[in-house]
């Protein structure tokens, strides 16, 4: 077991990467992973071959696809590997949903 603070500290950077967490990777204060440029995001995304990944946070998501991608990328890196593809897929859907809301709201 290692804390995120330990892993992302200068001393923690001496761990050999990629390293294996045998069973579970649980990240408390997961809102800290929403910044894809953070050291914590970088370090935790070097973790490979975990059985399960769990993010815990009390902080709500903002209306920001980049933050959502960062969290989903940690949980399911094989599915959400490219932020660009994620943005193309979901921003198009958000635009469609927004247009539908505008049409419904305008017809009242």
Order of alpha helices (4+ residues) and beta strands (2+ residues): alpha-beta-alpha-beta-alpha-alpha
